[in-house]
């Protein structure tokens, strides 16, 4: 009896998790993304931020990220 109840609960939980996975996210981002680096230009944080922007654009994660 207990095994049957555990099996039923497990099946119900599996189906409830499967329905949550079916949600499709909308197109993101819909606006420009601004990367703010609180450091002076030319420093380590600035260089890493610029590299991050290049990688994001290279992988086409965001269409246009850099606006000067």
C-alpha positions as a Markdown table, in Angstrom:
| # | Residue | x | y | z |
|---|---|---|---|---|
| 1 | Unk | 0.0 | 0.0 | 0.0 |
| 2 | Unk | 2.8 | 2.4 | 1.0 |
| 3 | Unk | 4.8 | 1.6 | -2.2 |
| 4 | Unk | 1.8 | 2.3 | -4.3 |
| 5 | Unk | 1.2 | 5.6 | -2.7 |
| 6 | Unk | 4.8 | 6.6 | -3.1 |
| 7 | Unk | 4.7 | 5.6 | -6.8 |
| 8 | Unk | 1.5 | 7.6 | -7.4 |
| 9 | Unk | 3.0 | 10.7 | -5.7 |
| 10 | Unk | 6.2 | 10.3 | -7.7 |
| 11 | Unk | 4.3 | 10.1 | -11.0 |
| 12 | Unk | 2.2 | 13.1 | -10.1 |
| 13 | Unk | 5.3 | 15.1 | -9.2 |
| 14 | Unk | 7.0 | 14.1 | -12.5 |
| 15 | Unk | 4.0 | 15.2 | -14.5 |
| 16 | Unk | 3.8 | 18.5 | -12.6 |
| 17 | Unk | 7.5 | 19.2 | -13.3 |
| 18 | Unk | 7.1 | 18.3 | -16.9 |
| 19 | Unk | 4.3 | 20.9 | -17.4 |
| 20 | Unk | 6.5 | 23.6 | -15.9 |
| 21 | Unk | 9.3 | 22.9 | -18.4 |
| 22 | Unk | 7.0 | 23.6 | -21.3 |
| 23 | Unk | 6.9 | 27.3 | -20.8 |
| 24 | Unk | 8.6 | 29.2 | -23.6 |
| 25 | Unk | 10.4 | 32.4 | -22.8 |
| 26 | Unk | 9.8 | 35.5 | -24.9 |
| 27 | Unk | 12.3 | 37.3 | -27.0 |
| 28 | Unk | 14.9 | 38.8 | -24.7 |
| 29 | Unk | 16.3 | 41.5 | -24.6 |
| 30 | Unk | 13.8 | 43.9 | -26.0 |
| 31 | Unk | 15.9 | 47.0 | -25.0 |
| 32 | Unk | 19.5 | 47.9 | -25.1 |
| 33 | Unk | 21.8 | 46.4 | -22.4 |
| 34 | Unk | 24.2 | 48.8 | -20.7 |
| 35 | Unk | 27.2 | 47.2 | -19.1 |
| 36 | Unk | 28.4 | 49.4 | -16.2 |
| 37 | Unk | 31.9 | 48.9 | -14.9 |
| 38 | Unk | 32.7 | 51.0 | -11.8 |
| 39 | Unk | 36.4 | 51.4 | -12.5 |
| 40 | Unk | 38.6 | 53.7 | -14.4 |
| 41 | Unk | 39.3 | 53.1 | -18.1 |
| 42 | Unk | 42.2 | 50.9 | -18.8 |
| 43 | Unk | 42.1 | 49.0 | -15.5 |
| 44 | Unk | 41.7 | 45.3 | -15.1 |
| 45 | Unk | 37.9 | 45.5 | -14.6 |
| 46 | Unk | 37.5 | 47.7 | -17.7 |
| 47 | Unk | 39.5 | 45.3 | -19.8 |
| 48 | Unk | 37.5 | 42.3 | -18.6 |
| 49 | Unk | 34.3 | 44.1 | -19.3 |
| 50 | Unk | 35.4 | 44.9 | -22.8 |
| 51 | Unk | 36.3 | 41.3 | -23.4 |
| 52 | Unk | 33.0 | 40.2 | -22.1 |
| 53 | Unk | 31.2 | 42.5 | -24.5 |
| 54 | Unk | 33.2 | 41.1 | -27.4 |
| 55 | Unk | 32.4 | 37.5 | -26.4 |
| 56 | Unk | 28.7 | 38.3 | -26.0 |
| 57 | Unk | 28.7 | 39.9 | -29.5 |
| 58 | Unk | 30.7 | 37.0 | -31.0 |
| 59 | Unk | 28.4 | 34.4 | -29.7 |
| 60 | Unk | 25.3 | 36.4 | -30.8 |
| 61 | Unk | 23.8 | 36.5 | -27.4 |
| 62 | Unk | 22.8 | 40.1 | -27.8 |
| 63 | Unk | 22.6 | 41.9 | -31.2 |
| 64 | Unk | 24.0 | 45.2 | -30.1 |
| 65 | Unk | 25.6 | 45.8 | -26.7 |
| 66 | Unk | 28.2 | 48.4 | -27.3 |
| 67 | Unk | 27.0 | 52.0 | -27.7 |
| 68 | Unk | 29.6 | 54.8 | -27.5 |
